[in-house]
């Protein structure tokens, strides 16, 4: 049975959450101060949308706050999000989630905790984005990284090229040839098309593969694809805004990295220079090619371009690839751009709105879904289910289950064991099962669990 959720804010994060959660059979009532957005959501999404301020008690009561299981506040105003959580607490709402972007709420020792304000879970979008960037730096060959089952299972994206030894082979043939390499290709991005693969699918040059495996096995699988996990030590960050600051703060804790951060705001660079222990902070324009050359772009292993201008992020990433930089990561918040990044040569793109949505979805618990995440530029979603004794999925071996077209079981965790399933595998009660699915297949997958 789904939850009753009141959602405040229908921007990119809110609208994505509304779409995903309504598909998960939750009852959503959304409130947005923009009449156009609330009207569009009411007409096009399977939710009820109201126009007005999310801290208006009469509107909250009209939205059913007294019967709500959860409040999710993702408006563009931190204070409104916090206030709404405090009001929801007075109505007895059990779980209150707020998006809070001001790092001051997180970094200064507070006299009051979030719980004092009625906030059960606070999401810091830029910090979540920074954590994803750090994962991408640590997995240098990957275009995407998601973690499941307490980090024991990883889903990674790898873009193969003409040097891949598995080129023009079917997935079935690869499995026979390398029986000791246990992994599952759960999706292939070919151009702009997402393919839910079968054993007969052939790997082609420039395919982007999405692979599920035990985290410990990922390096061997990357090597099998003809890639090397190079140690990225010389790091250059363009942009000292919230994402750049959070990323530099996390990387600054790594002793073996040499980090340079370039920002055009003199006051901000002075503040950052005082904050960072090992990072060299430089005042300058990251679009100045002469400056990049002077500061060692030719010797840089990874460029992280996270300025407030995504066209700048894309162009500087492409320039860095031209200069031979091993890995480029660009902050791209326009979702329509995401599917274009890999084809034009940007190694990885991060999207703060999508990262925020995924962080909130990971925090939402119901009987059978542990987490749900979307990857940038990909139509598919990764869902971690818990199987139960009365679930249809536990009644037969996988090969005998009519599994929905467009969905594939990537991995199973059973206690401390990670299982990459084959046709004869039978899912048991309490197994955690990671499924990769096209959106249209998800309702049928839900029924199996």
Secondary structure, 3 states (H helix, E strand, C coil): CCCEEEEECCCHHHHHHHHHHHHCCCEEEEEECCHHHHHHHHHHCCCEEEECCCCCHHHHHHCCHHHCCEEEECCCCHHHHHHHHHHHHHCCCCEEEEECCCCHHHHCCCCCCHHHHCCCEEECHHHHHHHHHHHHHHCCCCCEEEEECCCCEEEEEEECCCCCCCCCCEHHHHHHHCCCCCCEEEEEEECCEEECCCCCCECCCCCEEEEEEEHHHHHHHHHHCCCCCCCCCEEEEECCCHHHHHHHHHHCCCCCCEEEEEECCHHHHHHHHHHCCCCEEEECCCCCHHHHHHCCHHHCCEEEECCCCHHHHHHHHHHHHHCCCCEEEEECCCHHHHHHHHHHCCCEEECHHHHHHHHHHHHCCCCCEEEEEECCCCCEEEEEEECCCCCHHHCCCHHHCCCCCCEEEEEEEECCEEECCCCCCCCCCCCEEEEEEEHHHHHHHHHHC
